[in-house]
Amino acid sequence: KTVKFKNSFIFKYSPRPGTKAFDTQSDDVPESVKKERNRLLQEAQSVASLEGNQRFVGSRQQVLVEGLSTREERRAVNPGPDGFAQLTGRTMCDRIVVFDAPLRLIGRMVDIDITSAGSWSLAGEVADGLADAVPLDYLEKQNPAVHQIKFPAQAVSRDARR
């Protein structure tokens, strides 16, 4: 609660055969206690994540468009390269942003006006139309340091940058 991590990966302990702990430690914490501790940690993380994300509401963020949102992937509808869909991307500080835009923006850097925040992601709208969306390769030519930004590997693969 004090540190307020952006996110965390919280799992309850379970013995793993073949590990030193499995051979040397007993699992003496009741399952009900594990579940309650897990619930409390996840609840605290959810609150911290929401607080951290809310500070972005009303701001404009540069976002690397990664692809379809989970919702669109579940729908399994392909709107075509010029069609609109709910897309997802990441800010320079690794916040997930969800927004509606044409598929042709995948692999590009786009300015997004952040309109709302949840515990796990931000939502927004493409800022000032689509004319300013530029390919990542172009940004790298303008500023070679762009390649040092730590985006997820699949987002900046050769295919995504074409």
Buried (B, 14 or more C-beta within 10 A) or exposed (E): EEEEEEBEEEEBEEEEEEEEEEEEEEEEEEEEEBEEBBEEBBEBBBEBBEEBBBEBBEEEBBBBBBBBBEEBEEEEEEEEEEEEBBBBBBBEEEBBBBBBBBBBBBBBBBBBBBEBBBBBBBBBEBBEEEEEBEBBBEBBEEEEEBEEBEBEEEBBEEEBBE
